[in-house]
């Protein structure tokens, strides 16, 4: 069985996060995505590593989520230090992504720098809907500039925002077309539009085709449901622009990998999507070359 895959979108979902309400979703959402009852109380990191092994996933990118302004009662975050703990313990299996809160100003910029330079994080992460600000909002621009300075990619959700908690209803503010101006203003910044851009997938493809440093993350939706246009894109002229992800625990890694294999992509396209593109964008190939 092939292996060595890289999952670029992974949330901490251990009993610690579940018990402290740091998952961002409730029982209704877990039912909506058909999460097995056996997983709903969380999965230890050690058990998750075994899941990765069964799926053939070599490395997962763990998100230090910052979901909403701290003054908002429904906001939550995963501290950078908690992610750093797992990176230190399992450096060959996990890498970190630093969540962005645009309302933290210079403090947030200093923390992002620390995450990359001291903790070894490989990129930044942003959920625009939690802040009710579209991707081209001025408040994000200092963080885009800092990512350029640090030479790290930034991933952000650009698809429809679902209702993850019944009492938290947030607008879908991040259509893929809104990456256009950002990519124009920061052409050297690698931008990864995650969650496939649903329901604007063709718009996401257009952005990735137009801009050299705009990529597509295929996470949060079961691969068997990928739109035909996206499958064609990743199997042909866009094979270097699409990166595999699960949004664990939304999609189980074993299911995701099995369904990707079932698409019977061209071998070179499958290798690009499942590993090579992520290795290039997040600079893992630099580490592999010594």
N, C-alpha and C positions, 0 to 999 in steps of 0.2 A: 504494500500500500504506500502511495506517495505521502510525503510529509514535508515539514519545513515551512508550513504556511504561517502567515502573519495576520493576526486579527487586530485591526486598527481601532476598534471601538468596543471597549470592555469597561463595564461599571463594576465597582466593588459591590459585592452582594453577599457578604458574609453575615453570620448571625449578628455581628456587631452593628452593621448598618441597618439591618431589618429592625432590630430591637430599639435602636435610637431614632428611627424614622428618617433615615438618610438615604432612602432609595428614590424618592420623588414620585412614587406611585402607590396606589392602594389596592385592596383586594379586588375591587371591581375591575381595575385595569389588568391585574394578573389573570382574572377570569377571561377578559376580553382577548388576551393574547394566548389563552389556553396553557398557561404555565402549570405544569404538574404539581399536585399538592405536595409531593415529596421535596420540591425545591423551595417552597414559599417561605420557609423559615430561614432561608439563607444557606449558602454553601461555603464551607471553609476554603481557605486558599489551597490547602493541601488536596482537598477533594477536587477543587477546580483544576489544579494541575493534572490530576488524573483524567479529567474530562478533556483537557487540551491534548494529552497524550493519545487518547482514543481517537480524537478527531484529526490527529496529525498536525496540530498547531504547535509550532515551535516557540512563538513569542506572542504575547498579548500586550496591548497598550492600555494601561490603566488610567482612568480619568479621575483627576482630583476636581470633581464637579463643583462649580460655583453657580448655584441656581437661585438667582434673584438677589436684589439689594438686601443687605442685612437687616434693614429696618422693617422689611416685609415679614409678617408673622409666618407666612407659608414658605419662606426661603429656607434653604439648607445648603450645606457644603461638606465636602470631604477634604479635610486638611491636607495640604501638600505633604506634611510630615508623615501622615499615615501611608500615603502612597510610597514615599521615600523608604519607609520601613520595609516594604515588600521588594522594592528594587534592590535594596542592600542585601536582603536574604536570598533572593533569586535573580541575580543580575543577568543570567542567560535566558530567562523566561519572561521577564516583565520589563517594560519601559513605561515612563510616566508622561502624562499630558497635564499641563497646568491650566485649570479653569480660570476664565477671565470674568471679573466683575468690573464693568466700565465705570462704576461709581466710586471706586476706591482710589482714583487719582494716582498720585506719585507713590503712595504706599503699595498699590497694586502693581505698578511697574517695577518697584524694587523687589517685590515678592516674586514676580515672574522671572526676573534676573536671577534671584537666588535659586529658584526651582531648576533653572537650566544650568547655571554655573556651579552650584554646590551640590544639588541633588541629582544632577544628570538627566533631567527631563528632556525629552526629545521633541516636544512641540507644545502648542497651546490649544485650548478647546473653548468653544463659546456656544451657548444656547441663547440666541437673540430674543426668543419669545419670553424668557424669564425676566428680561429687562424691558420688554415692550419697545425695543429699539431695533429698527431694521439694520442690516449689515453695513449700509453706507452712512450710518449716523456718525456725527462728528465725535461723539464720546468714545468710539472704538479706535479712532485714528492713532492716538498715541500708542496703543497696544499693537496695532499693525506695524507701526514704525519700530517698536521695540523688538518685535519678532524678526523684522529685517535685520536689525542690528545684531541680534543674537543668532541669526541664520537658522531659524527653526520654522517649520510649517505651522499653519493654524487651521484647525478643522472647525466647522460650524454647521449647525443644522440649517438646512435651507428648504425643508419640506414642510408639509402641513403639521401643525402642532395639534396633537390629540389631547384628550382630557385624561390626564394621568391620575388625577385625584378629583373626586366629585365636587369638592369645594374650591378647586383651583382651576379656573377657566381662563386660559391665556390666548391672545390673538396669534394668528399665524402671520408673523411680520417679515419672514425671510424667504421670499421667492428667489430662485436662483438668479434671475436677471439682475438682482440687486448686487451681485458680485461683480457686475460689469465695471462699474465706476471704481470699485475698490481695486480690481486687478489693473485698471488703467493707472490709478494713482500709485500703486505699489507693484510694478511688474516683476520684481524679484522675489516677492512673497509667494510661497507655495500655499494656495488656498484649497482646502478639501471640503467640498460640499457633501455632508453626510446625510443619511436617511434617504438617499437616492433622488431627493428633490420631489418626491411624491406630493401632490399629483402633477407636478410640473417637470417631469423627467426629461421631456424633449428640450425644455428650456435649459435644464442642467447640462444636457449633452451639448447644446449650442455654446454655452459658456466654456466648457472644457475644450471644445473644438476651436473656439476663437482665441483663447488665452493660453499661452505656453505653460503657465504655472497654476492653472485651475484644474482640479482633479475631482473625481466622483467617488464617494464612499458608498458601497452597496451593503448597508447594514439596516437593522431595525425591521426589515421585511423578509419573509422567507424567500430564499432564492428561487424557488419554483414559481413564484409569482412575479419575477422580474419582467418588466415590459419587453416586448419583442424588439423595440427600437434600441433599447439599452443592450440587450443580448447581442444584437447585430453590431453595435458600436464596439463593445468590448471584444468581440470576436474578430474584428477587422481593423479599420483605421484608428480605432480608439483603444486598442489593447494596452497602450502605455499610459492611459489616463484614468484607469479604474482600479480601485483598491478594495480588497475584501475586508468585511467586518461583520460583526453579529449584533452589536448593541446588547451583549449579554447583560442581564438574563432574559432579555426580550426574545432573542432567538438562541436556541441551544446550538453550541458549536458543532456537535456531531450531525445534527440535522442540516445545518448550513453547508457543511462540507459535502455531505452526501448529495444534497440537491444541486450544488455547484458541479459536482462530477457528472450528475445526470444530464446536464446540459450538453455534454460532449463537445466542449469548446475545442478549437484547435490547440494542440499541445503548447505552442508558443504563447498563445493568448491566455490559456489557463495558468501557465507559469507566471506570466506578468501580473495577472490579477491577484493570484493567491499569495505571491511572495515578492517578485522582483520589483514591482512598482513601489511597494512600501519600503523595501530595502533601500531603494534609490532616494525616495522622497524624504525619508527619515534618517538617511545617512548611515544605515546599518552596513551597507556594503563597504563603507570606509573602515568600519571596525573589522569587518571580515578580512579586508586586505591587510590588516595590521597597521 
